[in-house]
Amino acid sequence: NSLMNCCHGRPHFLIIAEWRNEMAKRKYGKNIAFMMEFVRKFIDEELSRFDITCDFNHHIIQRYDDMYDENPEIAEIIGRDMGDIIDNSDHLTDDELRDALCSPYDLVIDIINGKAW
């Protein structure tokens, strides 16, 4: 599965386990954690396209202010970058949408791990 290589060539379950540990240490908060888990489930084919396209903006509206308080840079990446990809995804296949979401997803992981910004 090409999606297994999305996150720096490492399986998502390893990335998300490390990420959860970092979240606990760095206290990025439950709202960012929720949104990253939501996107991860779609990338890993545990969540349908219908669910991500219908629910993503609802969750952003509900959580954005709290995510911004947790980490403004990450809130912008999730809200703006991932949101734009999902909002403009009508012409993409499910796999293309998953692949497109990997770049901002990886960037958030890198920020959390101190490898970006």
C-alpha positions in Angstrom: 0.0 0.0 0.0 1.6 3.3 -1.1 -0.1 5.1 1.8 2.1 3.3 4.3 5.0 5.4 2.9 3.1 8.7 3.4 4.7 9.6 6.7 8.4 9.5 5.9 8.2 5.9 4.8 7.1 4.7 8.2 3.8 3.0 9.2 1.2 5.3 10.5 0.7 3.3 13.7 4.3 4.0 14.7 4.1 7.7 13.8 0.8 8.1 15.7 2.2 6.3 18.8 5.2 8.6 18.8 3.0 11.6 18.1 0.8 10.8 21.0 3.8 10.6 23.3 5.0 13.9 22.0 1.5 15.4 22.4 1.5 14.3 26.1 5.0 15.9 26.7 4.4 19.1 24.8 0.8 19.6 25.6 -0.5 20.5 22.2 -3.9 19.6 23.4 -6.9 17.4 22.8 -8.4 19.4 19.9 -5.3 19.1 17.7 -5.0 15.5 18.8 -8.6 14.9 17.8 -8.2 16.5 14.3 -5.0 14.6 13.6 -6.6 11.3 14.6 -9.6 12.1 12.4 -7.4 12.8 9.4 -5.2 9.8 10.1 -8.2 7.5 10.1 -9.0 8.7 6.6 -5.4 8.4 5.4 -5.3 4.9 6.8 -8.7 4.0 5.2 -10.5 3.6 8.5 -12.8 6.5 7.7 -14.8 7.0 4.6 -14.5 9.9 2.2 -18.1 10.8 2.9 -17.3 11.1 6.6 -14.2 13.3 6.1 -15.8 15.6 3.6 -19.0 16.0 5.6 -17.5 16.2 9.1 -14.1 17.9 8.7 -15.4 21.5 8.5 -17.9 20.9 11.3 -15.0 19.8 13.6 -12.9 22.7 12.5 -15.7 25.2 13.3 -16.2 23.5 16.7 -12.5 23.2 17.6 -10.5 25.9 15.8 -10.3 28.5 18.5 -9.1 25.9 21.0 -6.7 24.5 18.5 -5.3 28.0 18.0 -4.8 28.4 21.7 -3.0 25.0 21.8 -0.7 25.8 18.8 -1.4 28.6 16.3 0.8 27.2 13.5 -0.7 23.7 13.7 -4.2 25.2 13.8 -3.5 27.1 10.6 -2.1 24.0 8.9 -5.1 21.9 9.8 -7.7 24.5 9.3 -6.3 26.2 6.2 -4.2 23.6 4.4 -6.1 20.4 5.1 -9.4 22.3 4.9 -8.5 23.7 1.4 -7.5 20.2 0.2 -10.7 18.7 1.4 -12.9 21.6 0.2 -11.4 21.4 -3.3 -11.2 17.6 -3.6 -14.2 16.9 -5.9 -11.9 16.1 -8.8 -9.6 13.8 -6.8 -10.0 10.1 -6.3 -10.1 8.8 -2.7 -6.4 7.8 -3.0 -5.4 11.1 -4.4 -7.2 12.9 -1.6 -5.3 10.7 0.9 -2.0 11.4 -0.8 -2.8 15.2 -0.8 -3.5 15.2 2.9 -0.2 13.5 3.7 1.9 16.6 3.1 0.2 18.8 5.7 -0.2 15.8 8.0 3.5 15.2 7.9 4.3 18.9 8.4 2.2 18.8 11.7 4.1 15.7 12.8 7.4 17.4 12.0 6.3 20.5 14.0 5.4 18.3 17.0 8.7 16.5 16.8 10.6 19.8 16.6 11.8 19.1 13.0 10.0 22.1 11.5 9.4 25.7 12.5 
